Amino acid sequence: MVQGTGDMAGDTTGTAFRWWQRWPAWVGYAAAAWSLIYGGLGLYWALGSEGFPFGENDPDAALSVLGGVRAETGAPVIASLGLLGAVVAMAMVRSWGRGVVRAVLLAFAWSVCVTLFLVIPDHRLLATVAYAPIFLIGGLFGWSPGASFAIPWPVVNQFIGIGGGFLWGMTALAYWRRTGGACGNCGRTDTGTTWTTPAIAARWGRWAVYVAVIVPILYAVTRYAWALGIPLGITEEFYREGQATDLWLAGAGLATVAVSGSILTLGLIQRWGEVFPCWMPGLAGKRVPLALAIAPASLVSVMVTAVGLAVIRLQLLGVLGESFGAGNWGAIAPGLLWPVWGVALGMAALAYYYRRRGRCQHCGRL
């Protein structure tokens, strides 16, 4: 569904710019500050202090791509990259560089973004987010899935890295736009592009939504089956092991989170994803803020892509063990599709943005 021009323009009209609408002006400073602070942590660890979040200090180091990194070698690298990152970010804030220099700065920024997004995180990141509501709701009824809910420092560090990844990605995007003759806020130029127009974005965005809805449902089918006593895609022995610890009930909770996410994803192409429905008191009939849909979709997109890539890596290395072998394809196969889910969800969020962004308040382009 494509909104009319006047309707879309309502999303960005107003005389006062909100701080998040001025993000190209401040995000580079934020990336520089993040890099300097994290580089300071690297120096702190390099001097022998405790808290290095990788290698020997990570109780589940085998799950991380940085599981073999030790503090005496990794910490100085973090300190050096943090300082370099702060310098690069400030250079990008000032729009320095042309030609080869510009390409090098962009390559550095995007490399940092991809590393923080997709290389460092592992499946514990998404598991923490997914299990949080299960433990919260279960606690209200006196039930928990046989484990305590605690977030270890190595996983907290991954969340910090994700935050830094967003800052660096936005810094790279703003710099690329400014130095390329485009609007720093919307990315539009005088020549324009066809694939970002509302009508065309609606078409490719619809297919992205369908993929982003189907993949988590495939995951949920296996988990619901196990909770109902059907060992779909797993051996009887593996099923009994999980049954003895109420693991499949927790799996059903995760499946419910996945299905809920699929339903919310549909909102990216439905009317109720743009205007609050009538059954929401105080909000009925009001426009859904762009950030309310795009921010969580983008975050989940990054996390499921990172987790999917981590699962593929662990499977290829044989770290997951025989429990996730060919006889238990149901335990691993849905996770192998998560990179597809993550990319599709990211594209769906992007199409939603292109459909609804309206006229840019900064450059006036539509």
Secondary structure, 3 states (H helix, E strand, C coil): CCCCHHHHHCCCCCCCCCHHHHHHHHHHHHHHHHHHHHHHHHHHHHCCCCCCCCHHHCCCHHHCCCCCCCHHHHHHHHHHHHHHHHHHHHHHHCCCCCCHHHHHHHHHHHHHHHHHHHHCCCHHHHHHHHHHHHHHHHHHCCCCCCCCCCCCHHHHHHHHHHHHHHHHHHHHHHHHHHHCCCCCCCCCCCCCCCCCCHHHHHHHHHHHHHHHHHHHHHHHHHHHHHHCCCCCCCCHHHHHHHHHCCHHHHHHHHHHHHHHHHHHHHCCCCHHHCECCCCCCCCCCCECCHHHHHHHHHHHHHHHHHHHHHHHHHHHHCCCCHHHCHHHHHHHHHHHCHHHHHHHHHHHHHHHHHHHCCCCCCCCCC
